[in-house]
């Protein structure tokens, strides 16, 4: 299956937006240390923060998770589970 590394995606989006960890933390009402830990992969954002982060960057949850459905669909095909693909 696919590995999801939300920390790298948050860092990428933050840098693309041209803001510091401190600015992102202030916008999300979290500590700069929390953002640093997310980006370094030491911790993940709280589940309730996921839609807030996606909304801040104006992207979908799939985009935030950098999730590609193609490997999942291939997995279903490989195991003859194609009927579950929508």
C-alpha positions as a LaTeX table, in Angstrom:
\begin{tabular}{lrrr}
\hline
Residue & $x$ (\AA) & $y$ (\AA) & $z$ (\AA) \\
\hline
Unk1 & 0.00 & 0.00 & 0.00 \\
Unk2 & 0.98 & 3.65 & 0.05 \\
Unk3 & 2.98 & 5.38 & 2.76 \\
Unk4 & 1.50 & 8.66 & 3.86 \\
Unk5 & 3.89 & 11.34 & 5.06 \\
Unk6 & 1.82 & 14.36 & 5.93 \\
Unk7 & 4.79 & 16.15 & 7.50 \\
Unk8 & 6.66 & 16.41 & 4.23 \\
Unk9 & 3.53 & 17.69 & 2.50 \\
Unk10 & 2.95 & 20.34 & 5.18 \\
Unk11 & 6.56 & 21.50 & 4.82 \\
Unk12 & 6.24 & 21.60 & 1.03 \\
Unk13 & 3.01 & 23.60 & 1.17 \\
Unk14 & 4.36 & 25.97 & 3.82 \\
Unk15 & 7.48 & 26.72 & 1.81 \\
Unk16 & 5.47 & 27.14 & $-1.39$ \\
Unk17 & 3.33 & 29.69 & 0.45 \\
Unk18 & 6.51 & 31.40 & 1.66 \\
Unk19 & 5.71 & 31.35 & 5.36 \\
Unk20 & 7.64 & 30.31 & 8.44 \\
Unk21 & 6.77 & 27.54 & 10.84 \\
Unk22 & 5.91 & 30.28 & 13.34 \\
Unk23 & 3.47 & 31.94 & 10.93 \\
Unk24 & 1.78 & 28.63 & 10.15 \\
Unk25 & 1.57 & 27.80 & 13.85 \\
Unk26 & $-0.06$ & 31.16 & 14.58 \\
Unk27 & $-2.59$ & 30.70 & 11.77 \\
Unk28 & $-3.51$ & 27.22 & 13.05 \\
Unk29 & $-3.44$ & 28.14 & 16.77 \\
Unk30 & $-0.74$ & 25.58 & 17.57 \\
Unk31 & 2.82 & 25.96 & 18.81 \\
Unk32 & 5.74 & 26.36 & 16.42 \\
Unk33 & 7.16 & 23.23 & 18.06 \\
Unk34 & 4.08 & 21.28 & 16.94 \\
Unk35 & 4.61 & 22.35 & 13.32 \\
Unk36 & 8.30 & 21.46 & 13.59 \\
Unk37 & 7.45 & 17.99 & 14.94 \\
Unk38 & 4.90 & 17.41 & 12.15 \\
Unk39 & 7.40 & 18.40 & 9.49 \\
Unk40 & 10.17 & 16.25 & 10.96 \\
Unk41 & 7.87 & 13.24 & 11.23 \\
Unk42 & 8.16 & 12.99 & 15.02 \\
Unk43 & 4.40 & 13.45 & 15.48 \\
Unk44 & 1.29 & 13.88 & 13.37 \\
Unk45 & $-1.30$ & 16.62 & 13.59 \\
Unk46 & $-4.31$ & 15.82 & 15.72 \\
Unk47 & $-7.09$ & 14.31 & 13.64 \\
Unk48 & $-9.27$ & 17.37 & 14.22 \\
Unk49 & $-6.53$ & 19.57 & 12.72 \\
Unk50 & $-6.38$ & 17.72 & 9.39 \\
Unk51 & $-9.34$ & 19.51 & 7.74 \\
Unk52 & $-8.18$ & 22.83 & 9.24 \\
Unk53 & $-4.72$ & 22.40 & 7.69 \\
Unk54 & $-6.21$ & 21.38 & 4.33 \\
Unk55 & $-8.53$ & 24.38 & 4.45 \\
Unk56 & $-5.67$ & 26.74 & 5.28 \\
Unk57 & $-3.75$ & 25.58 & 2.22 \\
Unk58 & $-6.96$ & 25.38 & 0.14 \\
Unk59 & $-6.41$ & 21.77 & $-0.87$ \\
Unk60 & $-8.34$ & 18.51 & $-0.52$ \\
Unk61 & $-7.63$ & 15.99 & 2.21 \\
Unk62 & $-6.29$ & 13.60 & $-0.43$ \\
Unk63 & $-3.86$ & 16.26 & $-1.60$ \\
Unk64 & $-2.79$ & 16.98 & 1.98 \\
Unk65 & $-2.05$ & 13.31 & 2.52 \\
Unk66 & $-0.35$ & 13.22 & $-0.89$ \\
Unk67 & $-2.45$ & 10.14 & $-1.53$ \\
Unk68 & $-2.61$ & 8.51 & $-4.93$ \\
Unk69 & $-5.45$ & 6.03 & $-5.46$ \\
Unk70 & $-3.72$ & 4.25 & $-8.36$ \\
Unk71 & $-1.74$ & 1.81 & $-6.18$ \\
Unk72 & $-4.91$ & 1.01 & $-4.23$ \\
Unk73 & $-6.84$ & 0.32 & $-7.40$ \\
Unk74 & $-4.00$ & $-1.88$ & $-8.65$ \\
Unk75 & $-4.06$ & $-3.79$ & $-5.34$ \\
Unk76 & $-7.79$ & $-4.44$ & $-5.79$ \\
Unk77 & $-7.24$ & $-5.62$ & $-9.36$ \\
Unk78 & $-4.34$ & $-7.85$ & $-8.34$ \\
Unk79 & $-6.50$ & $-9.59$ & $-5.77$ \\
Unk80 & $-9.56$ & $-9.74$ & $-8.00$ \\
Unk81 & $-11.41$ & $-7.18$ & $-5.93$ \\
Unk82 & $-12.22$ & $-4.91$ & $-8.86$ \\
Unk83 & $-15.91$ & $-4.93$ & $-8.00$ \\
Unk84 & $-15.06$ & $-2.68$ & $-5.03$ \\
Unk85 & $-13.58$ & 0.08 & $-7.21$ \\
Unk86 & $-15.92$ & 2.99 & $-7.65$ \\
\hline
\end{tabular}
